[in-house]
Amino acid sequence: GESVGLHLPTLSVQEGDNSIINCAYSNSASDYFIWYKQESGKGPQFIIDIRSNMDKRQGQRVTVLLNKTVKHLSLQIAATQPGDSAVYFCAESKDKLTFGGGTRVLVKP
Amino acid sequence: DTGVSQDPRHKITKRGQNVTFRCDPISEHNRLYWYRQTLGQGPEFLTYFQNEAQLEKSRLLSDRFSAERPKGSFSTLEIQRTEQGDSAMYLCASSLDTAFGELFFGEGSRLTVL
């Protein structure tokens, strides 16, 4: 079946440190893999995506890595800031998005 | 503000009543999606439209749920004979059909069924 899941439900990180959020997926037919950020009381917000034929993509302070061999996706946030505190979801895309269960990131000052 | 607006933001209703939610997407977006989210879970796909055509509906979606997008602009999601298990946040999102994974979500309509 199709499923997208996360290894860690909560991640505490010191301000200024790097964060790594991991995700496992099972549908190899997905075209894109995406990370979303959701702050309390708001809808999910797109962060970055990666096409299935790539293994790395960088954005502003974020890097997404895709390992198709082990069906693993990760999001790295450099120099984590208080504003990065949120729930992060990985998702896979083939016509529609299928979301995983989310990881809460707590940034400690 | 993503440009996607949803109304109402909160709805409290009694079991058995019908409710309707409205979504106004970003005007140039031809795709419109409805998702449902419960506390601590990721959004769950319900249905999506390409212009006015409903292209896919989740197999998990009961017949009590119906969605429309009559002119390819705004959309409505109606839930008939609500049940307590329908309590959730209902999220609308829109995108271009070339955008693949980048959806713009509204802030959601929270439904509480008593």
Interface residues (C-beta under 8 A of the other chain):
Chain A: V4 D31 Y32 F33 I34 G41 K42 G43 P44 Q45 F46 D49 F89 A91 S93 D95 K96 L97 T98 F99 G100 G101 G102
Chain B: T2 V4 Y33 Y35 G40 Q41 G42 P43 E44 F45 Y48 L55 E56 L91 A93 F100 G101 E102 L103 F104 F105 G106 E107 G108
